[in-house]
Amino acid sequence: MGKSYQVGRKLKITAGRVYHCSVCGAEVTVVLFGGGKLSPVCCNQPMEITEVICQIYYCPVCGAEITVIKEGTGVPTQKIADRLTPRCCNRPMILRLAA
């Protein structure tokens, strides 16, 4: 998945959305957006919103959440659907759908 950094683009802020620092290369992911004016700052400059949206999984038992930063390629004989199967509380975690 290629990254795209477009300054000034009006992209929807959602859980999983990635912001990028053009100075040091740091990246942050929105975990929960409360509807306010989100404007992360790094290296004393506003971070750039990207088109990248990370997948977020949650545990139906305890409520734990994880963000997938980069998915592996797996082994050649493995089915794509079986490559990443996060588990918590001995159960599969559920993919949160974008709002």
Buried (B, 14 or more C-beta within 10 A) or exposed (E): EEEEBEEEEEEEBEBBBBBBBBEEEEBEBBEEBEEEEEEBEBEEEBBBBBBBBBBBBBBEEEEEBBBBEEEEEEEEEEEEEEEBEBEBEEEEBEEBEEE
